Amino acid sequence: MNTALVTTSPAALRAALPEGGALLGIDLGTKTIGTALCDAAWRIASPGKTLARGKFTADKTAIAALIAGRDARGIVIGLPLNMDGSEGPRSQSSRAYARNLGALGLPILLWDERWSTASAERSLIAQDFSRARRAERIDAAAAAVILQAAIDALTSALF
């Protein structure tokens, strides 16, 4: 039975992880899944691997391996909201993906990912990455932007 917490509230995720722990960030694309990881103290997010998106069972196996490799305690998934903050079909797809990943037993935070890809692109351009190298790394870089924003909220006294 799927009983893992899936929330949009940083406070709820923090309550589910009172001792912290590494988090896995995910940027879901239609063809790829960008990943990022942060340290157990929730200080800094770093881009991880970009996975080819396939059938959910294969995706879940690859994500479970990343979680085991870093002993991650929670997951942050980008939630693609419309510019006005409303949810569309892509948001519903991300919510369904999160519910299905709940089978892994870790708490999941859905985080607003508006502008994450644009921010990641600007960062890669500033680092003088070629267009080809940016294309290879953009999804993982976007996952790191999403995860960093979430951990900034998790460590803020203002949530």
Secondary structure, DSSP 8 states (H G I E B T S, - for coil): -----EES-HHHHHHH-TT---EEEEEE-SSEEEEEEE-TTS--EEEEEEEE---HHHHHHHHHHHHHHHT--EEEEEE-B-TTS-B-HHHHHHHHHHHHHGGG---EEEEE-TTHHHHHHHHHHHTT--HHHHHHHHHHHHHHHHHHHHHHHHT-TT-
